[in-house]
Amino acid sequence: MTRTALPDRRPSLTLEAEFKGHPIAITIGFDLTGAPREVFADNHKSGSDMQASLADACVIISIALQHGIPAEALGRSLGRVPVFLGEDGATGPASPLGVIVAALGEFA
């Protein structure tokens, strides 16, 4: 599969999410068709190990998206944990990475 080249200027959207009460700012970059093709995340802890891990994970997610792997496929491959909100069998992302991919899925 060939990697999709992104234009120098492209639309993006920043949204706030959280993992276990910790905020994560997620910026999604779109190609000219409106498909998500890159992602950046900021946990507001500059220089932390988690910030470095999120940055590296976002590079891998972005490369996967640019090679045509849908966010939904990535999400199905990541861990899930039970969510206890009164719904039987409800699950949610097991990691900050899952939160980022879930945010991408809203725009697929």
Contact map, one row per residue, 1 for C-alpha under 8 A:
111000000000000000000000000000000000000000000000000000000000000000110000000000000000000000000000000000000000
111100000000000000000000000000000000000000000000000000000000000000100000000000000000000000000000000000000000
111110000000000000000000000000000000000000000000000000000000001001110000000000000000000000000000000000000000
011111000000000000000000000000000000000000000000000000000000000001110000000000000000000000000000000000000000
001111100000000000000000000000000000000000000000000000000000000001000000000000000000000000000000000000000000
000111110100000000000000000000100000100000000000000000000000000000000000000000000000000000000000000000000000
000011111100000000000000000000100000000000000000000000000000000000000000000000000000000000000000000000000000
000001111100000000000000000000000000000000000000000000000000000000000000000000000000000000000000000000000000
000000111110000000000000000000000000000000000000000000000000000000000000000000000000000000000000000000000000
000001111111000000000000000011110000000000000000000000000000000000000000000000000000000000000000000000000000
000000001111100000000000000011110000000000000000000000000000000000000000000000000000000000000000000000000000
000000000111110000000000001111000000000000000000000000000000000000000000000000000000000000000000000000000000
000000000011111000000000001110000000000000000000000000000000000000000000000000000000000000000000000000000000
000000000001111100000000111100000000000000000000000000000000000000000000000000000000000000000000000000000000
000000000000111110000000111000000000000000000000000000000000000000000000000000000000000000000000000000000000
000000000000011111000011110000000000000000000000000000000000000000000000000000000000000000000000000000000000
000000000000001111100011110000000000000000000000000000000000000000000000000000000000000000000000001000000000
000000000000000111111111000000000000000000000000000000000000000000000000000000000000000000000001001000000000
000000000000000011111111000000000000000000000000000000000000000000000000000000000000000000000011001000000000
000000000000000001111100000000000000000000000000000000000000000000000000000000000000000000000000000000000000
000000000000000001111110000000000000000000000000000000000000000000000000000000000000000000000000000000000000
000000000000000001111111000000000000000000100000000000000000000000000000000000000000000000000000000000000000
000000000000000111101111100000000000000000110000000000000000000000000000000000000000000000000000000000000000
000000000000000111100111110000000000000011110000000000000000000000000000000000000000000000000000000000000000
000000000000011110000011111000000000000011110000000000000000000000000000000000000000000000000000000000000000
000000000000011110000001111100000000001111000000000000000000000000000000000000000000000000000000000100100000
000000000001111000000000111110000000001110000000000000000000000000000000000000000000000000000000000000000000
000000000001110000000000011111000001111100000000000000000000000000000000000000000000000000000000000000010000
000000000111100000000000001111100001111000000000000000000000000000000000000000000000000000000000000000000000
000000000111000000000000000111111111110000000000000000000000000000000000000000000000000000000000000000000000
000001100110000000000000000011111111100000000000000000000000000000000000000000000000000000000000000000000000
000000000110000000000000000001111110000000000000000000000000000000000000000000000000000000000000000000000000
000000000000000000000000000001111110000000000000000000000000000000000000000000000000000000000000000000000000
000000000000000000000000000001111111000000000000000000000000000000000000000000000000000000000000000000000000
000000000000000000000000000001111111100000000000000000000000000000000000000000000000000000000000000000000011
000000000000000000000000000111100111111000000000000000000000000010000000000000000000000000000000000000010011
000001000000000000000000000111100011111000000000000000000000011011000000000000000000000000000000000000000000
000000000000000000000000000111000001111100000000000000000110111011000000000000000000000000000000000000000000
000000000000000000000000011110000001111110000000000000000110110000000000000000000000000000000000000000000000
000000000000000000000000011100000000011111000000000000100110000000000000000000000000000000000000000000000000
000000000000000000000001111000000000001111100000000001100100000000000000000000000000000000000000000100000000
000000000000000000000001110000000000000111111000001001100000000000000000000000000000000000000000000000000000
000000000000000000000111100000000000000011111100011000000000000000000000000000000000000000000000000000000000
000000000000000000000011100000000000000001111100001000000000000000000000000000000000000000000000000000000000
000000000000000000000000000000000000000001111111011000000000000000000000000000000000000000000000000000000000
000000000000000000000000000000000000000000111111001000000000000000000000000000000000000000000000000000000000
000000000000000000000000000000000000000000001111101100000000000000000000000000000000000000000000000000000000
000000000000000000000000000000000000000000001111111100000000000000000000000000000000000000000000000000000000
000000000000000000000000000000000000000000000011111110000000000000000000000000000000000000000000000000000000
000000000000000000000000000000000000000000101001111111000000000000000000000000000000000000000000000000000000
000000000000000000000000000000000000000001111111111111100000000000000000000000000000000000000000000000000000
000000000000000000000000000000000000000000000011111111110000000000000000000000000000000000000000000000000000
000000000000000000000000000000000000000000000000111111111000000000000000000000000000000000000000000000000000
000000000000000000000000000000000000000011000000011111111100000000000000000000000000000000000001100000000000
000000000000000000000000000000000000000111000000001111111110000000000000000000000000000000000000000000000000
000000000000000000000000000000000000000000000000000111111111000000000000000000000000000000000000000000000000
000000000000000000000000000000000000000000000000000011111111100000000000000000000000000000000000100000000000
000000000000000000000000000000000000011110000000000001111111110000000000000000000000000000000000000000000000
000000000000000000000000000000000000011100000000000000111111111000000000000000000000000000000000000000000000
000000000000000000000000000000000000000000000000000000011111111100000000000000000000000000000000000000000000
000000000000000000000000000000000000011000000000000000001111111110000000000000000000000000000000000010000000
000000000000000000000000000000000000111000000000000000000111111111000000000000000000000000000000000000000000
001000000000000000000000000000000000110000000000000000000011111111100000000000000000000000000000000000000000
000000000000000000000000000000000000000000000000000000000001111111111000000000000000000000000000000000000000
000000000000000000000000000000000001110000000000000000000000111111111110000000000000000000000000000000000000
001110000000000000000000000000000000110000000000000000000000011111111000000000000000000000000000000000000000
111100000000000000000000000000000000000000000000000000000000001111111000000000000000000000000000000000000000
101100000000000000000000000000000000000000000000000000000000000111111100000000000000000000000000000000000000
000000000000000000000000000000000000000000000000000000000000000111111110110000000000000000000000000000000000
000000000000000000000000000000000000000000000000000000000000000010011111110000000000000000000000000000000001
000000000000000000000000000000000000000000000000000000000000000010001111111000000000000000000000000011011001
000000000000000000000000000000000000000000000000000000000000000000000111111100000000000000000000000011001001
000000000000000000000000000000000000000000000000000000000000000000001111111110000000000000000000000000000000
000000000000000000000000000000000000000000000000000000000000000000001111111111000000000000000000000010000000
000000000000000000000000000000000000000000000000000000000000000000000011111111000000000000000000010011001000
000000000000000000000000000000000000000000000000000000000000000000000001111111100000000000000000000000000000
000000000000000000000000000000000000000000000000000000000000000000000000111111100000000000000000000000000000
000000000000000000000000000000000000000000000000000000000000000000000000011111110000000000001100010000000000
000000000000000000000000000000000000000000000000000000000000000000000000000111111000000000001110010000000000
000000000000000000000000000000000000000000000000000000000000000000000000000001111100000000111100000000000000
000000000000000000000000000000000000000000000000000000000000000000000000000000111110000000111100000000000000
000000000000000000000000000000000000000000000000000000000000000000000000000000011111000011110000000000000000
000000000000000000000000000000000000000000000000000000000000000000000000000000001111101011110000000000000000
000000000000000000000000000000000000000000000000000000000000000000000000000000000111111001000000000000000000
000000000000000000000000000000000000000000000000000000000000000000000000000000000011111001000000000000000000
000000000000000000000000000000000000000000000000000000000000000000000000000000000001111100000000000000000000
000000000000000000000000000000000000000000000000000000000000000000000000000000000011111111000000000000000000
000000000000000000000000000000000000000000000000000000000000000000000000000000000000011111000000000000000000
000000000000000000000000000000000000000000000000000000000000000000000000000000000110001111100000000000000000
000000000000000000000000000000000000000000000000000000000000000000000000000000000111101111110000000000000000
000000000000000000000000000000000000000000000000000000000000000000000000000000011110000011111000000000000000
000000000000000000000000000000000000000000000000000000000000000000000000000000011110000001111100000000000000
000000000000000000000000000000000000000000000000000000000000000000000000000001111000000000111111111001000000
000000000000000000000000000000000000000000000000000000000000000000000000000001111000000000011111010000000000
000000000000000000100000000000000000000000000000000000000000000000000000000000100000000000001111111000000000
000000000000000001100000000000000000000000000000000001000000000000000000000000000000000000001111111100000000
000000000000000000000000000000000000000000000000000001001000000000000000000000000000000000001011111110000000
000000000000000000000000000000000000000000000000000000000000000000000000001001100000000000001111111111000000
000000000000000011100000000000000000000000000000000000000000000000000000000000000000000000001011111111100000
000000000000000000000000010000000000000010000000000000000000000000000000000000000000000000000001111111110000
000000000000000000000000000000000000000000000000000000000000100000000011011000000000000000000000111111111000
000000000000000000000000000000000000000000000000000000000000000000000011001000000000000000001000011111111100
000000000000000000000000010000000000000000000000000000000000000000000000000000000000000000000000001111111110
000000000000000000000000000100000001000000000000000000000000000000000010000000000000000000000000000111111111
000000000000000000000000000000000000000000000000000000000000000000000011001000000000000000000000000011111111
000000000000000000000000000000000000000000000000000000000000000000000000000000000000000000000000000001111111
000000000000000000000000000000000011000000000000000000000000000000000000000000000000000000000000000000111111
000000000000000000000000000000000011000000000000000000000000000000000111000000000000000000000000000000011111
